[in-house]
Amino acid sequence: MKRFFLSACAVGATIALSLSLGGCSSTPDYTAYVSEYRAEIYHAETEDFSLVAFFGEREYPYAADGVCAAKSPLMEVYLTAPDNTADYTLSFTIGNATYGGDMSYDSVHARFSYSESVPAVTADGLTFTVVCEGEETVLQAATVKTGKELTMPEIVGKLIGQRPALFESLTKGNAFNAELCVRLVCNQKCYYFVGVSAAEGWSDYFLLDAESGQICAERTHE
């Protein structure tokens, strides 16, 4: 199946972004305008089940309206199972906390889903337990990351360096008239999907290599 972080180095990132826009000392910290950030993906596959878990943070209420609202942690789990008519519950433990509950079925995508406010975790793998009619299935989900992926501030800086005119057009003094969506995605290897949504109502979308930061594809407004 197709598998689709604010860092402690904010000062260094701000300097890099300022240099990419001509060294202006009043340029904003663009990472402060990230309204959604998907930082981690975990995946498990067995003969009967396929599970993918996303960890990150997202503004609430979520809207690509060019305005970045307060964010909260978010975990989303999607499960494909052998019986779409059955009821499934999910549980997993991070540190000393146990999470989980009933999964909901999405008939459009033919999969079960579960979401909860769970702080992002950085680990090589996570253990999920799926229960259906009293029968437990343990799924060992591994991270899709290699450890070579750029951080969120770095990937934003890479995009600015390649599309400076876009960010210049949306920047006035130390304010940015747009919001950013940065999602880690995986299809054989990791990429970052970055959306730039302006307050004027249009959005540009970019797919960047997660390790080099080079733009692989883009769709811009006309």
Summary of the structure (lengths in Angstrom):
residues: 222
radius of gyration: 18.9
end to end distance: 33.1
largest distance: 61.9
contacts: 654
relative contact order: 0.20
helix: 15%
strand: 47%
